[in-house]
Amino acid sequence: MSRFLSAKYQKLEAYTPGEQPKDRAYIKLNTNESPYAPSPEVLSAVSRETMEKLRLYPDPEGQRLRRDLGKLYGLTPEHVFLSNGSDDSLNFAFMAFAGDGRRAMFPEISYSFYPVYANLHGIDYDMVPLKNDFSIDPADYFHKGAFLVIANPNAPTGMALSREEIRSILETNPYQVVLIDEAYVDFGGESSYPLIHDYPNLLVVMTFSKSRSLAGARLGFALGNPELIEDLERLRYSTNPYNINRLTLAIGEAAVASNAYFAENCKRIMENRERVRASLLDIGFEVLPSQANFLFLKKEAIAGETLYRRLKECGILVRHFSKKLIADYIRVTIGTREEMDAFLKEIKTIVSEEVSYETG
Ligand SMILES: *Cc1c(COP(=O)(O)O)cnc(C)c1O
């Protein structure tokens, strides 16, 4: 830290992204990316002509992409806010809808960026414990009078609330914004966007990073009442009106046009997820039911850290969190069939060796 850093940031604890080691080739099951390439339409979306236009600023309003996304979800362009990854939408939402005496509230086990944004913007927050089975109890969020942030499906558990459960939370919280982070909704969850018409304080945040195979393009969006979107725009125009570059806008438009391709990939990932889950249950793992593109699992008598380290030694990266409540677990992204076969093979070896070591 330099002696020039503003005092208000000196205690800031930054978010830690999943590791991207370069020492060898890994099967990457640690950051919930898609194992599949973007659609053919996306691959040919960036023409030489588009590249030549890089000398010009992009459309700061992202009009075409907002229109296309609006259409996809049965909304108008005024219901759509574009951002540089959905993290960017989350950042603006924390900035816009909490603070000044309004607290934020989110589950204790959830996306670890939420407390980072709250701290960044000087927002006080409460973290709500999950139930013993790691599910979220909607009733814990009734009548809270706080800016509520709920990942649905939740991460790193993969467990989801139904639209009616989200509605029950909205019913009792009309005075603050309720943000539903749907980064994983395309893998079997039930989206809350149809509720936007009934609840002007609902903001649904989505991303192209996971189900649309575009983590590297950095494109996310928020859906909500046009007045909420205007608030976010006010902050975006006060920060960086050109936060989505020309290449990403072109890619995003092509991705929306090939929605069926991505839906097919999601289906394959969900099938593979259920197959892998069944195999893990067979060999004695506890595996939470998942509606996301990852599984959260543990094996009695083997530490999460050990599973993580031994898999890494075999060239397979998974995510382990040191937070005490979930330290026994690892989070494993669903890759291709072949990648998951390699994972299952190694994990069986690890289990047999670790367990015989324990007992022998
Ligand atoms: C991956 C993820 C995001 C954000 O990803 P972006 O790449 O910034 O769109 C947001 N929320 C959750 C819960 C995530 O897992």
Ligand as a Chemical Component Dictionary entry (heavy atoms), coordinates in Angstrom:
data_LIG
# 
_chem_comp.id                   LIG 
_chem_comp.type                 NON-POLYMER 
_chem_comp.pdbx_formal_charge   0 
_chem_comp.three_letter_code    LIG 
# 
loop_
_chem_comp_atom.comp_id 
_chem_comp_atom.atom_id 
_chem_comp_atom.alt_atom_id 
_chem_comp_atom.type_symbol 
_chem_comp_atom.charge 
_chem_comp_atom.model_Cartn_x 
_chem_comp_atom.model_Cartn_y 
_chem_comp_atom.model_Cartn_z 
_chem_comp_atom.pdbx_ordinal 
LIG C1 C1 C 0 -20.024 -15.410 -11.890 1  
LIG C2 C2 C 0 -20.979 -14.645 -11.029 2  
LIG C3 C3 C 0 -21.288 -13.307 -11.262 3  
LIG C4 C4 C 0 -20.638 -12.393 -12.224 4  
LIG O1 O1 O 0 -20.003 -12.743 -13.251 5  
LIG P1 P1 P 0 -19.657 -11.728 -14.420 6  
LIG O2 O2 O 0 -18.639 -12.497 -15.165 7  
LIG O3 O3 O 0 -19.144 -10.459 -13.828 8  
LIG O4 O4 O 0 -20.933 -11.514 -15.158 9  
LIG C5 C5 C 0 -22.252 -12.695 -10.486 10 
LIG N1 N1 N 0 -22.865 -13.345 -9.510  11 
LIG C6 C6 C 0 -22.587 -14.619 -9.227  12 
LIG C7 C7 C 0 -23.308 -15.294 -8.116  13 
LIG C8 C8 C 0 -21.624 -15.303 -9.974  14 
LIG O5 O5 O 0 -21.314 -16.555 -9.668  15 
# 
loop_
_chem_comp_bond.comp_id 
_chem_comp_bond.atom_id_1 
_chem_comp_bond.atom_id_2 
_chem_comp_bond.value_order 
_chem_comp_bond.pdbx_ordinal 
LIG C1 C2 SING 1  
LIG C2 C3 SING 2  
LIG C2 C8 DOUB 3  
LIG C3 C4 SING 4  
LIG C3 C5 DOUB 5  
LIG C4 O1 SING 6  
LIG O1 P1 SING 7  
LIG P1 O2 DOUB 8  
LIG P1 O3 SING 9  
LIG P1 O4 SING 10 
LIG C5 N1 SING 11 
LIG N1 C6 DOUB 12 
LIG C6 C7 SING 13 
LIG C6 C8 SING 14 
LIG C8 O5 SING 15 
# 
